[in-house]
């Protein structure tokens, strides 16, 4: 399988720790070269091959391996986020030092600790990703949460219109034409992509991360 061009590669490559912020990876996988992030819609599935149309309209081929992890993305509500929840949030900085959430995803207990920390992200200008445990929760003009991780904490404001989703255990049956996905793939020397992790929208959900 071939990636279409170097221009497409530049479009798809995300910051070095993109995959770690969403899904757990074994230490050996974490030591591999930074994965390529792809956001788009599945257009075809054939055996271990996946075809995805990216959000820019380009078609790419991605292979699935026995180690490819698939997670379901379902809708959640802001009041499901409580002290002690383990969450991730892409956000942008505000003048008062807090972060304004662009999206929030809630991890299941089995994924607690996934990608813990704060790092750059590619969802918008100056955006970041913060994964950690929710501390204080304050309801006022939306909801403000404190997210703690080993090296510090961030105060994140969640506007009313921000998408909030759950990440749930899934399998390949979620991968079908029309399904929205966010995936992270390894790139071989010949340009072929093989998926490490896939977050697949369930019941029409578009993964917002």
Secondary structure as the mmCIF struct_conf table of DSSP 4:
data_model
#
loop_
_struct_conf.conf_type_id
_struct_conf.id
_struct_conf.beg_label_comp_id
_struct_conf.beg_label_asym_id
_struct_conf.beg_label_seq_id
_struct_conf.end_label_comp_id
_struct_conf.end_label_asym_id
_struct_conf.end_label_seq_id
HELX_RH_AL_P HELX_RH_AL_P1 UNK A 6 UNK A 12
TURN_TY1_P TURN_TY1_P1 UNK A 16 UNK A 17
HELX_RH_AL_P HELX_RH_AL_P2 UNK A 18 UNK A 22
BEND BEND1 UNK A 23 UNK A 23
HELX_RH_AL_P HELX_RH_AL_P3 UNK A 27 UNK A 30
TURN_TY1_P TURN_TY1_P2 UNK A 31 UNK A 31
BEND BEND2 UNK A 32 UNK A 32
HELX_LH_PP_P HELX_LH_PP_P1 UNK A 33 UNK A 35
STRN STRN1 UNK A 36 UNK A 46
TURN_TY1_P TURN_TY1_P3 UNK A 47 UNK A 48
STRN STRN2 UNK A 49 UNK A 54
TURN_TY1_P TURN_TY1_P4 UNK A 55 UNK A 56
BEND BEND3 UNK A 57 UNK A 57
STRN STRN3 UNK A 59 UNK A 63
TURN_TY1_P TURN_TY1_P5 UNK A 66 UNK A 67
STRN STRN4 UNK A 69 UNK A 75
HELX_RH_3T_P HELX_RH_3T_P1 UNK A 78 UNK A 80
TURN_TY1_P TURN_TY1_P6 UNK A 83 UNK A 84
STRN STRN5 UNK A 86 UNK A 93
TURN_TY1_P TURN_TY1_P7 UNK A 95 UNK A 96
BEND BEND4 UNK A 97 UNK A 97
STRN STRN6 UNK A 99 UNK A 106
HELX_LH_PP_P HELX_LH_PP_P2 UNK A 107 UNK A 108
HELX_RH_3T_P HELX_RH_3T_P2 UNK A 109 UNK A 111
TURN_TY1_P TURN_TY1_P8 UNK A 112 UNK A 115
STRN STRN7 UNK A 117 UNK A 120
BEND BEND5 UNK A 122 UNK A 124
TURN_TY1_P TURN_TY1_P9 UNK A 125 UNK A 126
STRN STRN8 UNK A 128 UNK A 139
BEND BEND6 UNK A 140 UNK A 142
STRN STRN9 UNK A 143 UNK A 149
TURN_TY1_P TURN_TY1_P10 UNK A 150 UNK A 151
STRN STRN10 UNK A 152 UNK A 158
TURN_TY1_P TURN_TY1_P11 UNK A 160 UNK A 161
BEND BEND7 UNK A 162 UNK A 162
STRN STRN11 UNK A 163 UNK A 169
HELX_RH_3T_P HELX_RH_3T_P3 UNK A 172 UNK A 174
TURN_TY1_P TURN_TY1_P12 UNK A 177 UNK A 178
STRN STRN12 UNK A 180 UNK A 187
TURN_TY1_P TURN_TY1_P13 UNK A 189 UNK A 190
BEND BEND8 UNK A 191 UNK A 191
STRN STRN13 UNK A 193 UNK A 201
BEND BEND9 UNK A 202 UNK A 202
TURN_TY1_P TURN_TY1_P14 UNK A 203 UNK A 204
#
